[in-house]
Amino acid sequence: MSIPSQAPITSRRQAYRLLRPHLVPLATLALAADNAAAQMSSALFRGPRRQRLDSKTRGLAVAALWTEGAAEWVDANESPTMRVFEPYGWTELLVGNLHVRIQRDTQRPINARRSRRRQQLPDEQLPLPMQLNELAPVTNIDILADLNSDGRVSGVYVTAPLGKGHAWNAIEVDLTPARRMLVSWQARRVPWLDSITRYEEVAGYDDLADRVKRLEAVLGRTAHLNPIDALHGEDDQQQRRPGFRVPPRKKPQTGNGAES
């Protein structure tokens, strides 16, 4: 059986039905990542340097923390309808027949992979059963964080890219329940905020610059240490989550040998 070059695109209503249980938690993780990135930016950059570098680094930090938080959330909750997919070292999600990318809304150069996504062709690294399922063809979905002029997350949207536009009108995620959920998660110290929270706490150190200099010397001798772990201290992580255990990351789905 050959992979179809063209296939029906999942409708907006059906995509929303599949994604609805996950949208507010994913938006909550976007807000948490945004807060952490803003705090780190304030700690590292001052004055004109901040104005020059902030726009270049903030969005990337938001995207990196957001996707890592999403992976930890999926692993911790063991959702039966959502799987982590990391064929290129960047967290993506599989929900039913939807192949979901999480990213900030910004212009990117079009490479071969993005061109395939915009043509609604299945990624060649997806599990073969997904690629070959003619009854429920893969639809490529983007969950986007819209950044305002200050580089802060101002909205979260779901789109289905198609050519130079989109297959249907964007689905806007209500951030009000996401903000409430973030307060609850922070109070409970849930494990899927672990990477984001550690990043944010490091930004709060008054002597961050001195710690970074000491860390550079330490990492020269102990390259196995994660920089954020080293800044925290190895004992700190064990004390911060008394009510939860962060599960080990599952092996990501890659290649055609992955299970469907």
C-alpha angles and dihedrals in degrees: 000000000000126000108257115245091209129026138168114276118234110256122249090247094051093045090051091049091054096043101037097093090052105040101083093047090048091048089049090055089050090055092047091050090048092053092049094047092049092051093048091048091052091049096049105037133050135183120334091355091060092049090052099043104030096077090049097050107028098069093047091050091050092050094047095047093042094054093044090051090049091053091050091047093052092046094047095047097039092215111203091212102045132060134184114243118191110166093145101034093264121104116252128164136229116209113173105304092340121107104202128198121192115209146134116268104256140125115269133183111262111245127176094272095049089047090056091048092052089051088052092241117148118258110256091230094058116111108277095238087060093047093049099042103116092175092061107019119198115267117197112227130187122204103199133194110212113214122209126219090280091055094250125134107262101166145004121218140180118220139169107219116220123172109309092339140025136284093233142359114293120263110231117214115221107239095196095081088039091059090049091048091051091055090050094047092049091050091050093043092225115199096235090069090055100105093041093047094048090052090050094047092051088055089057095062110115091210096044095134092052091046091052091053091050090046092055089057092046094049090053087067101029107036091165092073119100107233094232091047090051093050091050096045121243095262095053098074092055091056100044102067108043094155100046141045117215105229119227114264112263119237106271122244108255137160132000094298093069119112120254 
